Amino acid sequence: MSSSFSLLQKDERVWRLAHGRTLTLGPRAVIMGILNVTPDSFSDGGQFATVEHALRQAERMEAEGAAIVDIGGESTRPGATPVSAAQEQDRVLPVIEALARSGGVLLSVDTYRAETARLAVEAGAHIVNDVWGLHKDGALAEVAASTGAGLVIMHTGREREKLVDPIEDQFTFLNHSLKIAAKTGISDDRITLDPGFGFAKNADENIDLIAYFFRLHELGYPLLVGTSRKRFLGEITGREPLDRDVGTAATSVALRLAGAAIFRVHDVAVNADALKVADAILGRQT
């Protein structure tokens, strides 16, 4: 890796979020713990579907090193049964309200629906994580702008024809998303980009994204990655979802060394240790 890439991980960026909160990105890896309050998510469906169990898991992830907890009320796995906005809100809002009362860990809502995003921020969420990259619900960008929430814009290949080159497809999709954000008045310091590992991408495309991840810095925004327990890791290792945390940690290290800032993971403890090693390596680079 050239020295020019090593500087990218160390550059300090302040991510501005809702409710006056901020998060410093760059000098150290930041972990976003995944909290699925759903019955059918691909690796942990049903485990945290009650408020009590969700709160206990959020507390555990924070203790293990998560700076953000990302709360989702609808499974995004291929073939998942869609839920209504009301169902999604019934699942996520009580958890967000309860966690917000503690005033500690940052809260993210994993939704593509504008109304869910608005209610979640009102309930105490600081970040809106849109897996459709502002392409699904046109009003979501307006909610992000009006609430001042931090915004994760994710790339997806679903419901459209992708370009053959996975990196060029990233630029095409995400640049369109950024135009939507700019038109709505979302400031650059509220945006983080996510290349969307596993979302309508085969194993080769996911591996290419890791190998050429450094190119995504050309977009000019902090980068969040979510490889955790994804199918392509199972194809590489032969392991089932719950046994893919070591493989996930390997990708976390590779992507940290290539400049990723935030890591969305199921197993916080394993990835926290792996990322401390990556940061120690980066700390020796000049």
C-alpha positions in Angstrom: 0.0 0.0 0.0 1.4 3.4 -0.9 1.9 6.1 1.7 -0.8 8.2 0.0 -3.4 5.6 1.0 -2.1 5.4 4.6 -2.9 9.1 5.1 -6.5 8.5 4.2 -7.2 6.5 7.3 -5.6 9.1 9.6 -7.3 12.2 8.2 -9.7 13.4 10.8 -13.3 14.1 9.7 -16.1 15.2 12.0 -19.4 13.5 11.2 -22.3 15.8 12.2 -25.4 14.0 13.5 -28.8 14.8 14.9 -29.4 16.2 18.3 -26.1 18.1 18.3 -24.0 15.0 18.4 -20.8 14.5 16.4 -18.4 11.6 15.8 -14.8 11.9 14.9 -13.8 9.6 12.0 -10.3 8.6 10.8 -7.8 8.3 13.6 -9.3 5.1 15.0 -11.7 2.5 13.6 -15.4 3.1 14.6 -17.7 0.1 15.2 -21.4 0.1 14.5 -23.1 -2.8 16.2 -26.0 -4.5 14.3 -29.2 -4.8 16.3 -31.9 -6.5 14.3 -35.3 -6.3 16.0 -36.8 -8.7 13.5 -37.9 -12.3 13.5 -36.2 -13.2 10.2 -32.8 -11.6 9.7 -30.4 -14.0 8.1 -28.1 -14.8 11.1 -29.8 -13.5 14.3 -33.5 -13.3 13.4 -35.7 -13.4 16.5 -32.9 -13.1 19.1 -33.6 -9.5 19.9 -37.2 -9.1 18.9 -38.3 -7.9 22.4 -37.4 -4.5 23.8 -35.8 -6.2 26.8 -33.6 -8.4 24.8 -32.7 -5.6 22.4 -31.6 -3.3 25.2 -29.5 -6.0 26.7 -27.8 -6.6 23.4 -27.2 -2.9 22.8 -25.6 -2.6 26.3 -23.4 -5.5 25.5 -22.3 -4.1 22.2 -21.5 -0.7 23.7 -19.5 -2.4 26.5 -17.5 -4.3 23.9 -16.6 -1.2 22.0 -19.4 -0.1 19.7 -19.8 3.6 19.3 -23.0 3.3 17.3 -25.9 0.8 17.5 -27.8 0.4 14.2 -31.4 -0.7 14.8 -33.4 -2.3 12.0 -37.0 -3.4 11.9 -37.1 -5.1 8.4 -34.8 -7.9 7.2 -32.9 -6.9 4.1 -31.8 -10.5 3.3 -32.7 -11.7 -0.2 -36.2 -13.2 -0.3 -37.2 -11.7 3.1 -40.9 -11.0 3.5 -41.6 -7.2 3.3 -43.2 -5.5 6.3 -45.4 -2.4 6.5 -44.1 0.9 7.7 -46.3 0.5 10.8 -44.8 -2.9 11.6 -41.3 -1.5 11.2 -42.0 1.4 13.4 -43.6 -0.8 16.1 -40.4 -2.7 16.2 -37.7 0.0 16.2 -39.3 3.0 17.9 -39.6 1.6 21.4 -36.0 0.4 21.3 -34.7 3.7 20.1 -36.8 5.6 22.8 -35.4 3.4 25.5 -31.8 3.6 24.4 -32.1 7.4 23.9 -33.0 7.8 27.5 -29.5 6.6 28.5 -27.9 9.3 26.4 -24.8 7.2 25.7 -24.2 5.2 22.6 -25.1 6.8 19.2 -28.2 5.4 17.6 -28.8 4.7 13.9 -32.0 3.6 12.3 -31.7 1.1 9.4 -34.6 2.2 7.1 -35.4 3.4 3.6 -38.7 4.9 4.6 -39.0 8.6 5.2 -41.7 8.4 7.8 -39.8 5.8 9.8 -36.7 7.9 9.6 -38.5 11.0 10.8 -40.1 9.2 13.8 -36.9 7.5 14.7 -35.0 10.8 14.8 -37.8 12.3 16.9 -37.4 9.3 19.2 -33.7 9.9 19.6 -31.8 8.4 16.7 -28.8 10.3 15.4 -28.2 8.6 12.1 -30.4 7.4 9.2 -28.9 4.4 7.4 -30.6 4.0 4.0 -29.8 0.7 2.2 -31.3 2.1 -1.0 -29.1 5.1 -1.2 -31.9 7.7 -1.4 -33.2 5.9 -4.5 -36.3 4.2 -2.9 -38.2 6.9 -1.0 -37.7 10.3 -2.4 -38.8 12.0 0.8 -36.1 10.4 2.9 -33.5 12.9 1.8 -35.8 15.7 2.9 -36.1 14.1 6.3 -32.4 13.8 6.7 -32.0 17.5 5.7 -34.7 18.8 8.0 -33.7 16.8 11.0 -29.9 17.2 10.7 -29.4 13.5 11.0 -26.2 11.9 9.9 -26.8 9.9 6.7 -25.4 6.6 5.5 -25.9 6.3 1.7 -25.5 2.7 0.7 -24.9 1.3 -2.8 -27.2 -1.5 -4.0 -27.5 -3.4 -7.2 -31.1 -4.5 -6.5 -33.9 -3.7 -8.9 -31.7 -2.3 -11.6 -29.2 -3.3 -14.3 -25.6 -2.9 -13.0 -22.5 -2.0 -14.9 -20.1 -4.9 -15.5 -17.3 -3.2 -13.6 -18.3 -3.2 -9.9 -16.2 -0.2 -9.0 -17.6 1.9 -11.9 -21.0 0.9 -10.8 -20.2 2.3 -7.4 -19.3 5.6 -8.8 -22.4 5.8 -11.1 -24.9 4.9 -8.3 -23.3 6.8 -5.5 -22.8 10.0 -7.5 -26.5 9.9 -8.4 -27.3 9.6 -4.7 -25.0 12.5 -3.8 -26.7 14.7 -6.4 -30.1 13.9 -4.6 -28.5 14.8 -1.3 -27.1 18.0 -2.5 -30.3 19.1 -4.2 -32.1 18.5 -0.9 -29.6 20.6 1.1 -27.8 17.8 3.0 -24.4 19.1 3.9 -21.3 17.0 3.1 -20.3 16.7 6.7 -23.4 14.7 7.5 -22.8 12.0 4.8 -21.0 8.7 5.0 -21.0 6.2 2.1 -21.3 2.4 2.2 -20.4 0.2 -0.9 -23.2 -2.2 0.1 -21.3 -5.6 0.3 -23.7 -8.4 -0.5 -26.5 -6.3 -1.9 -27.0 -7.9 -5.4 -23.3 -8.7 -5.6 -21.8 -12.1 -6.2 -18.7 -13.4 -4.4 -16.3 -12.2 -7.1 -17.8 -8.7 -7.0 -17.5 -8.5 -3.2 -13.9 -9.6 -3.3 -13.2 -7.1 -6.1 -14.7 -4.4 -3.9 -12.3 -5.2 -1.1 -9.3 -5.5 -3.5 -10.0 -2.1 -5.1 -11.7 -0.4 -2.1 -9.1 2.4 -2.1 -10.5 3.8 -5.3 -13.7 4.7 -3.4 -11.8 7.5 -1.6 -12.1 9.4 -4.9 -15.7 10.1 -3.9 -14.5 12.3 -1.1 -16.5 11.0 1.8 -15.9 8.7 4.9 -16.6 5.1 4.1 -18.7 2.6 6.1 -18.5 -1.1 5.4 -20.8 -4.0 6.3 -19.3 -7.4 5.4 -20.5 -9.1 8.6 -21.4 -12.7 8.1 -22.3 -12.1 4.5 -22.8 -15.0 2.0 -19.6 -14.4 0.2 -17.7 -15.2 3.4 -19.5 -18.5 3.6 -18.5 -19.2 0.0 -14.9 -18.6 0.8 -14.8 -20.3 4.2 -17.5 -22.9 3.9 -19.0 -21.8 7.2 -22.6 -21.0 8.2 -23.6 -17.4 9.1 -23.1 -17.7 12.9 -19.6 -19.1 12.3 -18.4 -16.3 10.0 -17.2 -13.8 12.5 -13.5 -14.6 12.1 -13.9 -14.2 8.3 -15.7 -10.9 9.0 -12.8 -9.7 11.1 -10.3 -10.6 8.4 -12.2 -8.3 6.0 -12.5 -5.6 8.6 -8.7 -5.5 8.9 -8.2 -5.5 5.1 -10.7 -2.7 4.7 -9.4 -0.7 7.6 -5.9 -0.8 6.0 -7.6 0.4 2.8 -9.2 3.3 4.5 -12.6 2.3 5.8 -13.7 4.4 8.8 -16.8 2.6 10.2 -17.5 -1.1 10.5 -21.0 -2.5 10.8 -20.8 -5.9 12.5 -22.7 -8.4 14.5 -19.8 -9.6 16.8 -18.4 -6.4 18.2 -15.7 -8.0 20.5 -14.0 -10.0 17.8 -13.9 -7.1 15.3 -12.8 -4.6 18.0 -9.7 -6.7 18.7 -8.9 -7.1 15.0 -9.3 -3.4 14.3 -7.1 -2.5 17.2 -4.4 -4.5 15.5 -5.1 -2.7 12.2 -4.9 0.7 13.9 -1.6 -0.3 15.6 -0.2 -1.0 12.2 -1.5 2.2 10.7 -0.1 4.1 13.7 3.4 3.1 12.7 3.0 4.5 9.1 4.2 8.0 8.4 
